[in-house]
């Protein structure tokens, strides 16, 4: 099973999408080989979300990179279960 996420990253991802991604990254099993990486990406995304919610600027390219990494980690951890 292959999951494909089509996201228009020309604009900032909606805050709801970031919150959903953060929630999913948090649920990756600690036994997964992806758990440590997910934790790091999640922390960086939480800092970005905090900046966005408080009206502070964020680097668009960094937000794009972290969001893509987060979805990639979700995909890889899902493959690990099969």
Buried (B, 14 or more C-beta within 10 A) or exposed (E): EEEEEEBEEEEBBEEEBBEEBBEBBEEBEEEBEBBEBBBEBBEBBBEBBEBBEEEEEBEEEEBBBBBBBBBBBBBBBBEEEE
